[in-house]
Amino acid sequence: MRNKSIRLLLITQATALLFACTSGTDTDAGPHPGILWVRDAAEFDAIAMQVYRVASDDLPGLVADKSWTAMPGQKSYGELPPAIVFDVDETLVSNVSFQEKLKPPFTNSMLNEWNANNRATAVPGAVEFVKLAREHGVELFFVTNRPCRRKPQIPGPCPQEAITVQDLVEAGIPADSDHVMMANERPNWDREKVIRRDLIAQDYRIIMLIGDDLSDFIPCVRKKVHKPCTEAATAASRQSKTELFHRYWGAGWYVLPNPMHGSWTTFE
């Protein structure tokens, strides 16, 4: 049954991606079809709930199996406490309303301002899964590429972190700054998330990765090079790496559909 669910997830997601080419709004034609699909299609809600349902079914076994890690290459993890690493946007928090009104080009400050002034909503199934994971004693980390940038008249090096925590809480997902890890929050925390995942893996057995972008799971899949990567990804290298880690998809790695934006859009 689970294998059938995963196949359905992949087929439906692939169908969505066929008509979703770029993010943002076409001022002449209205919102892009990918945005409309996320906003209006019951199928999007169904896929999101399906992803979190499969993750919920897998959760007890992955917590109990101390030989399991969702981090390839993680060592000496058997006695570490379990943790799940989530992306934030389009994984836990939906930004479809922002995408609908966005007039390109996108900037991080535009999203930050929007989130500061609009109440966040959760991706279907996310709140229930987070609650279940915490009931099983799992530590939750939220690794986002929303960047830290100082702002005049706002104290602290990362005012965006408070907004991100606020968004998660508004969406029904309790969080704090100790568990939210922003891009540029530390000198070596670039947009390549593997550095932050590796840091978590020093103290926790990572039992699940949940995100909407290939980079939430696999390092060095972006066209732009970020440390520790040394060369740009290509469409072919992304496909090869996706196939290389085939045993993790739907079994420790859970991907949400996002036909609106993401690293995939740079490989058109």
URSUL-V378571 format. One record per helix or strand of 2 or more residues. SS is the DSSP state (helix for helix, strand for strand). FROM is the first residue (numbers start at 1). TO is the last residue. Records with the same first field share a line. If there is no record, write none. Layout:
BEGIN
SS->FROM-TO ; FROM-TO
END
This chain:
BEGIN
helix->2-18 ; 33-40 ; 42-64 ; 96-101 ; 108-117 ; 126-135 ; 159-170 ; 194-201 ; 214-216 ; 235-244 ; 246-248 ; 263-267
strand->25-26 ; 30-31 ; 81-86 ; 93-94 ; 121-122 ; 139-147 ; 180-183 ; 204-211 ; 253-255
END
